[in-house]
Amino acid sequence: MGNKLAKAVVAATGLPQDPVEREFNSLLEKHGKNPESLTLEELREVMADYLQTVFLEMQVENSAESA
């Protein structure tokens, strides 16, 4: 699957490709994953961690606004 999967994920966002690709590759690197050999299970791991981070940031932001 590899690079095809990484490119499909970036394209599916519908956002400008270059910044999304840089961010996505940065996430993969942070998790020690290679876009050339990325598997679906690895993608799930990376995205689950990313979503957890986003949700925590939103929670902190909402808490700060309510205070």
Summary of the structure (lengths in Angstrom):
residues: 67
radius of gyration: 13.9
end to end distance: 46.7
largest distance: 46.7
contacts: 148
relative contact order: 0.13
helix: 76%
strand: 0%
